[in-house]
Amino acid sequence: MMQHLIVLPVIVPLVAGILLLYQRQGLIRYKRTVSIIATALTLAVAIGLVNVATQGEIVYYALGDWQPPFGIVLVLDRLSALMLLVTALLAVGAVVYACAGDDEKGSNFHGLFQWQLLGINGAFLTGDLFNLFVFFEVLLLASYALLLHGGGKARIQASVHYVVLNLAGSSLFLIAVGILYGATGTLNMADMAQRLATLPAERQGLVTAGALMLLVVFGLKAAIMPLYFWLPRAYAAAPAPVAALFAIMTKVGIYAILRVYTLLFSDSAGALSALEQPWVWWLALVTLAIAGIGVIAARDLRLLVAYLVLISVGTLLAGVGIRTPEAISALLYYLIHTTLITGGLFLLADMIGQQRGKAGTRIVKGRPMVQGGGLALLFFIGSIAVIGMPPLSGAIGKALVLNAAEGTQRLWLWPLLLLASLASLIALSRAGSTMFWRSHRGSLSGSVLPRRQWLGVIWLLSTAPLLVALAGPISAYTQATAEQLTNPQRLIDTLLPDAEEAL
């Protein structure tokens, strides 16, 4: 029974999406009930899978009982279980918030929401490159429609750039997969890793080209410099619950870099090992610098939060570029924090915009808000957390990443990350003082916000103190995850137990 649990993060949103899209004109109460139940069930399954992964074993599910390397497999280890749990926690907050009224702006919101979860969960679980491409396409197709949910000129403009760039990335992804398949004769990542270790010299140039093409694709998904230009406007224009769920989208690209390059191009790959390391390191630093400038320049709260996502991308990819177990452990802790907090900030920005009337989310003076006190408190908590100030989880996450840097890496990472944090502090202080302190004249603006919106935001922002309270066990889990990632032979032996005997 426990073995079949692995496939449920894919099956549950798939079935729920079919039910919801089939009844696309049905009662909104039916849609909300199905969507919330499916998302809560996905969360429960993710918690169960984390408990399985905590035991340290790597398990897989062979679809159709076709054993690897010939069949399609879903692989569960510590990393995939962690990513499933973070996605489910984020999705619960987003779907509860959407049920306050955002879901009524289009007939297909909940069905598309579940299918995006299907694509994200599948990408975290798949054990072969081609199905990573397939799940990427599923989540992207759903995201194209969700970005347009509710319509509007800004969303249409943002979606054009988003769709065109991601279609180009998908084409490049398929070409890269074809190159690697032609060079190695397999698509199963464990089998490919084994074959790359004994690859003839004449094929190494072809594999290098394919690997660097994959890095471009994953860099586009992660929004690394110079491939990030689509993200700020797309995230700022998206409906609030969609933007919140999009907070995990850049992490899919980061996950793919971690998974593919620690498995396929590990130390056992010889001349092909660590192909991505210098590229990721320097581009992550540039991303940090540009995102810090973007945060200062932002004149809209939603755009500001989008640039905060980019700062987190640069921080996470710097950890990938360091490529030590300590750095991987640090970035995983920070990944949990930044995904949930930035998701909550997107929802909070929408609530503030609703209360400010015509001023919306623009960082300008406006009338005082009906529920300004509660919104100001949540804004303060979210800001302290995302900046990385004590005593909330952002401080621990950034301290761990900074401590993981070694030698000359510290000379580059410390100033850039600290300056980006300072830029975030200045920008959020300016936004908070303008929206709350300087808006003291005139009649109250806005109406009482629905309880579900408050619940969705509190669900996500409350993880900041919880991550501090549980810092010990979470850090222990991320350290064990990093050790598991840096020892890919364990995964290879699990999926291909007879490979060593065959050699």
C-alpha positions in Angstrom: 0.0 0.0 0.0 2.8 2.4 0.9 4.4 1.9 -2.5 1.2 3.0 -4.3 1.2 6.2 -2.2 4.0 7.6 -4.4 1.6 7.9 -7.4 -1.1 9.7 -5.5 0.3 13.3 -5.8 -0.1 12.8 -9.6 -3.4 10.8 -9.5 -5.3 13.1 -7.1 -5.0 16.4 -9.0 -5.4 14.5 -12.3 -8.8 13.1 -11.2 -9.9 16.3 -9.5 -9.0 18.3 -12.6 -11.0 16.0 -14.8 -14.0 16.2 -12.5 -13.8 20.0 -12.3 -13.3 20.6 -16.0 -16.1 18.2 -16.9 -18.4 20.3 -14.6 -17.0 23.6 -15.8 -20.4 25.3 -15.7 -21.4 23.6 -12.4 -22.1 25.2 -9.1 -19.2 27.2 -7.6 -19.8 25.4 -4.2 -19.2 22.0 -5.9 -16.0 23.3 -7.5 -14.7 24.7 -4.3 -15.4 21.6 -2.3 -13.7 19.3 -4.8 -10.7 21.5 -5.2 -10.2 22.1 -1.4 -10.6 18.3 -0.7 -8.2 17.4 -3.4 -5.6 19.9 -2.3 -6.0 18.9 1.4 -5.6 15.2 0.4 -2.5 16.0 -1.6 -1.1 17.7 1.5 -1.9 14.6 3.6 -0.2 12.4 1.0 2.8 14.7 1.0 3.2 14.4 4.7 3.0 10.7 4.5 5.7 10.6 1.8 8.0 12.8 3.9 7.6 10.3 6.7 8.6 7.5 4.3 11.6 9.5 3.0 12.7 10.3 6.5 13.6 6.7 6.9 16.4 7.3 4.4 15.3 4.8 1.8 14.8 5.6 -1.9 11.7 4.0 -3.3 10.2 4.0 -6.8 6.9 3.2 -8.5 7.1 1.5 -11.8 4.0 2.4 -13.9 2.5 -0.7 -15.6 5.1 -2.8 -13.7 7.7 -2.0 -16.4 10.9 -2.0 -14.4 13.6 0.6 -15.0 15.4 1.4 -17.2 12.6 0.5 -19.7 9.5 1.7 -18.0 8.2 5.0 -16.6 9.2 5.4 -13.0 8.3 7.8 -10.2 11.1 8.1 -7.7 10.7 9.2 -4.1 13.7 10.4 -2.1 14.2 13.1 0.5 14.4 15.9 -2.0 11.2 15.0 -4.0 9.3 14.4 -0.8 10.3 17.8 0.5 9.3 19.6 -2.7 5.9 17.9 -2.7 5.2 19.0 0.9 6.2 22.6 0.1 4.0 22.6 -3.0 1.0 21.2 -1.1 1.4 23.8 1.8 1.5 26.6 -0.8 -1.4 25.2 -2.7 -3.7 25.0 0.4 -3.1 28.7 1.1 -3.7 29.7 -2.5 -6.9 27.7 -3.0 -8.4 28.8 0.2 -7.7 32.4 -0.7 -9.2 31.9 -4.2 -12.4 30.5 -2.8 -13.1 34.0 -1.4 -14.1 35.1 -4.9 -11.2 35.1 -7.2 -12.2 31.7 -8.6 -15.5 33.2 -9.9 -13.7 35.3 -12.5 -13.5 32.4 -14.9 -15.2 29.0 -15.2 -12.0 26.8 -15.3 -9.9 28.1 -12.4 -10.1 25.1 -10.1 -9.6 22.5 -12.8 -6.6 24.3 -14.2 -5.3 24.8 -10.6 -5.4 21.1 -10.0 -3.7 20.3 -13.3 -0.9 22.7 -12.6 -0.4 20.8 -9.3 -0.3 17.6 -11.4 2.5 19.0 -13.5 4.5 20.3 -10.6 4.2 17.1 -8.6 5.0 15.0 -11.6 8.1 17.0 -12.3 9.3 16.4 -8.7 8.7 12.7 -8.9 9.7 11.6 -12.4 12.7 9.5 -12.9 13.4 10.1 -16.6 14.2 13.1 -18.7 11.4 12.8 -21.2 8.7 12.7 -18.6 10.3 15.7 -16.9 9.7 17.4 -20.2 6.1 16.1 -20.3 5.3 17.3 -16.8 6.9 20.7 -17.6 4.5 21.0 -20.4 1.5 20.1 -18.3 2.3 22.7 -15.7 3.1 25.3 -18.3 -0.1 24.7 -20.3 -2.1 25.1 -17.1 -0.1 28.2 -16.1 -0.8 29.9 -19.5 -4.5 29.7 -18.9 -4.3 30.6 -15.2 -2.3 33.7 -16.0 -5.1 34.9 -18.2 -7.8 34.1 -15.5 -10.0 37.1 -15.2 -8.7 38.9 -18.3 -7.4 42.4 -18.6 -4.8 44.2 -20.8 -1.9 43.8 -18.4 -2.4 40.0 -18.1 -2.6 39.6 -21.9 0.6 41.6 -22.4 2.4 39.6 -19.7 1.1 36.3 -21.0 2.4 36.9 -24.5 6.0 37.2 -23.3 5.5 34.3 -20.8 4.1 32.0 -23.5 6.6 32.8 -26.2 9.7 32.4 -24.0 8.4 29.2 -22.5 7.5 27.7 -25.9 11.1 28.5 -27.0 12.4 26.9 -23.8 10.2 23.8 -24.4 11.6 23.4 -27.9 15.1 23.6 -26.6 14.3 21.1 -23.9 13.1 18.6 -26.4 16.2 19.1 -28.6 18.5 18.6 -25.5 16.7 15.4 -24.5 17.0 14.1 -28.1 20.8 14.8 -28.0 21.3 13.1 -24.7 19.2 10.1 -25.8 21.2 9.8 -29.0 24.5 9.9 -27.1 23.5 7.5 -24.3 20.7 5.4 -25.7 18.5 5.9 -22.6 16.1 8.4 -21.0 16.1 7.0 -17.5 18.2 9.4 -15.4 19.8 6.7 -13.3 20.7 4.6 -16.3 22.0 7.7 -18.1 24.2 8.6 -15.2 25.7 5.1 -15.3 26.3 5.3 -19.0 27.9 8.8 -18.9 30.5 7.4 -16.5 31.9 5.2 -19.3 31.0 7.4 -22.3 33.5 7.3 -25.2 35.5 10.5 -25.6 34.1 11.2 -29.1 30.6 11.6 -27.6 31.5 13.8 -24.8 31.3 17.0 -26.8 27.7 16.1 -27.9 26.7 15.4 -24.3 28.3 18.7 -23.2 26.2 20.6 -25.7 23.0 18.8 -24.5 23.8 19.4 -20.9 24.4 23.2 -21.5 21.1 23.4 -23.4 19.3 21.8 -20.5 21.0 24.4 -18.2 19.5 27.2 -20.4 16.1 25.6 -20.2 16.2 25.1 -16.4 17.7 28.6 -16.1 14.7 30.0 -18.0 12.3 28.2 -15.7 14.2 29.4 -12.6 14.4 32.9 -14.0 18.2 33.3 -13.7 19.9 36.3 -15.3 19.6 37.0 -18.3 16.5 34.8 -18.7 14.4 36.4 -16.0 12.8 39.3 -17.9 9.5 37.5 -18.3 9.0 37.0 -14.5 8.4 40.4 -12.9 5.5 41.5 -15.2 4.0 38.0 -15.4 3.9 37.5 -11.6 2.7 41.1 -11.0 -0.1 40.8 -13.5 -1.3 37.3 -12.5 -4.4 36.9 -10.2 -3.2 36.7 -6.5 -3.8 33.0 -5.9 -2.1 32.2 -9.3 0.9 34.4 -8.4 1.1 32.7 -5.0 1.2 29.2 -6.7 3.7 30.6 -9.2 6.1 31.1 -6.3 6.9 27.4 -6.6 7.4 27.6 -10.4 10.9 29.0 -10.2 11.8 26.4 -7.7 10.9 23.7 -10.3 13.8 25.0 -12.4 16.1 25.0 -9.4 15.0 21.5 -8.5 15.7 20.3 -12.0 19.2 21.8 -11.9 19.9 20.1 -8.6 18.4 16.7 -9.7 19.9 16.5 -13.1 23.4 17.8 -12.5 24.0 16.1 -9.2 22.8 12.8 -10.7 24.0 12.8 -14.3 27.1 15.0 -14.0 28.4 14.0 -10.6 32.0 13.3 -9.8 31.7 9.8 -11.4 31.1 11.4 -14.8 34.8 12.4 -15.1 35.4 15.2 -17.6 31.6 15.8 -17.7 31.2 16.4 -13.9 30.1 19.8 -12.6 29.4 21.3 -16.0 26.9 23.7 -14.6 28.9 24.9 -11.5 30.8 28.0 -12.9 27.8 29.1 -15.0 25.3 28.9 -12.2 27.6 30.6 -9.7 28.3 33.7 -11.7 24.9 34.1 -13.1 23.4 33.7 -9.7 25.5 36.6 -8.4 24.4 38.8 -11.4 20.8 37.8 -10.7 21.2 39.0 -7.1 22.6 42.3 -8.1 19.9 43.0 -10.8 17.1 41.9 -8.5 18.3 44.2 -5.8 18.1 47.1 -8.2 14.7 46.0 -9.4 13.3 45.9 -5.8 14.4 49.5 -5.2 13.0 50.7 -8.5 9.6 49.0 -8.1 6.6 51.4 -7.8 4.0 48.7 -7.4 3.7 46.3 -4.4 3.1 43.3 -6.6 6.1 44.1 -8.8 8.2 44.5 -5.7 7.2 41.1 -4.4 8.1 39.6 -7.9 11.6 41.1 -7.6 11.8 39.6 -4.1 11.2 36.2 -5.8 14.2 37.0 -8.0 16.4 37.8 -5.0 15.5 34.4 -3.7 16.3 32.8 -7.0 19.8 34.4 -7.0 20.3 33.2 -3.4 19.2 29.7 -4.1 21.3 29.3 -7.2 24.3 30.7 -5.5 23.9 27.7 -3.1 23.7 25.4 -6.2 26.9 27.0 -7.6 28.8 26.4 -4.3 27.8 22.7 -4.7 28.8 21.4 -1.3 26.5 19.4 1.0 26.4 22.3 3.4 25.3 24.7 0.7 22.6 22.3 -0.6 21.3 21.9 2.9 21.2 25.7 3.4 19.5 26.4 0.1 16.8 23.8 0.9 16.0 25.4 4.2 15.9 28.8 2.5 13.8 27.4 -0.3 11.0 26.3 2.1 11.0 29.7 3.7 11.1 31.9 0.6 8.5 29.9 -1.3 5.8 30.1 1.4 6.5 33.7 2.5 6.6 35.2 -1.0 3.4 33.2 -1.8 1.8 34.8 1.2 3.1 38.3 0.2 1.4 38.0 -3.2 -1.9 37.3 -1.5 -1.4 40.1 1.0 -0.6 42.6 -1.7 -3.9 41.8 -3.3 -5.7 42.3 0.0 -4.0 45.7 0.4 -4.9 46.6 -3.2 -8.6 45.8 -2.5 -8.7 48.0 0.5 -7.0 51.0 -1.1 -9.6 51.6 -3.9 -8.2 53.4 -6.9 -4.7 53.5 -5.5 -4.6 49.7 -5.7 -1.2 48.2 -5.1 0.7 51.3 -6.4 3.1 52.6 -3.8 1.5 56.0 -3.5 -0.4 57.8 -0.7 -4.1 56.8 -0.4 -6.9 56.9 2.0 -6.7 54.9 5.3 -8.0 51.3 5.0 -10.9 49.8 6.9 -8.8 46.9 8.1 -5.5 48.7 8.0 -4.3 47.6 11.4 -4.5 43.9 10.6 -3.0 44.3 7.2 -0.1 46.4 8.5 0.7 43.7 11.1 0.8 41.0 8.4 2.8 43.2 6.2 5.3 43.8 8.9 5.6 40.1 9.7 6.0 39.2 6.0 8.5 41.9 5.4 10.7 41.0 8.4 10.6 37.4 7.2 11.4 37.9 3.6 14.2 40.5 4.3 16.0 38.0 6.5 15.9 39.9 9.8 15.8 38.1 13.2 13.9 36.4 14.7 12.0 34.9 11.8 13.0 32.1 9.4 14.6 34.3 6.7 17.5 35.2 9.0 18.3 31.5 9.6 18.0 30.7 5.9 20.3 33.5 4.7 22.8 32.9 7.5 23.0 29.2 6.5 23.7 30.2 2.9 26.3 32.8 3.8 28.0 30.3 6.1 28.2 27.7 3.4 30.3 30.0 1.1 34.0 29.2 1.3 37.2 31.2 0.5 36.8 33.7 -2.3 33.2 32.8 -2.7 32.5 34.8 0.5 34.1 37.9 -1.1 31.4 37.8 -3.8 28.3 36.3 -2.1 28.4 38.2 1.2 28.4 41.8 -0.1 25.8 41.0 -2.9 23.4 39.1 -0.7 23.6 41.6 2.2 23.2 44.6 -0.2 20.2 42.8 -1.8 18.7 42.4 1.7 19.4 46.0 2.4 17.6 47.0 -0.8 14.6 44.8 0.2 14.6 46.5 3.6 14.6 50.0 2.0 11.9 49.1 -0.5 9.5 47.4 1.9 10.0 50.2 4.5 9.1 52.8 1.8 6.1 50.7 0.7 4.8 50.2 4.3 5.2 53.7 5.4 3.6 55.1 2.3 0.6 52.7 2.4 0.0 52.7 6.1 1.6 55.6 7.9 1.2 58.4 5.3 -2.5 57.4 4.5 -4.1 59.2 7.4 -6.5 61.7 5.8 -10.0 61.2 4.3 -12.7 58.7 4.8 -11.9 55.0 5.2 -11.3 53.1 2.0 -12.4 49.6 1.1 -14.8 47.0 2.6 -14.3 44.2 5.0 -12.3 41.5 3.5 -13.6 37.9 3.3 -12.4 35.6 6.1 -11.0 33.1 3.7 -8.6 35.6 2.3 -7.2 36.2 5.8 -7.0 32.5 6.4 -5.0 31.9 3.2 -2.5 34.6 4.1 -2.1 33.7 7.7 -1.6 30.0 6.7 1.4 30.9 4.6 2.9 33.7 6.7 2.6 31.7 9.9 5.3 29.3 8.5 7.9 32.0 9.3 7.9 31.5 13.1 7.1 27.8 12.7 10.3 27.3 10.6 12.2 28.9 13.5 10.6 26.7 16.1 11.3 23.6 14.0 14.7 24.7 12.7 16.5 21.8 14.4 14.5 18.9 12.8 14.1 20.7 9.4 17.9 21.4 9.2 18.6 17.7 10.1 16.3 16.7 7.3 17.9 19.1 4.8 21.4 17.9 5.8 20.4 14.3 5.2 18.8 15.4 1.9 22.1 17.0 0.8 24.1 13.9 1.7 21.7 11.8 -0.3 21.9 14.1 -3.3 25.7 14.1 -3.2 25.8 10.3 -3.2 23.8 9.5 -6.4 25.0 5.9 -6.4 22.4 5.1 -3.9 19.6 6.1 -6.2 21.3 4.3 -9.1 21.6 1.1 -7.1 17.9 1.3 -6.0 16.6 1.7 -9.6 19.1 -0.6 -11.2 20.0 -3.2 -8.6 21.5 -5.6 -11.2 23.6 -3.1 -13.0 26.8 -3.7 -10.9 26.5 -7.4 -11.4 26.1 -6.9 -15.2 29.3 -4.8 -15.2 
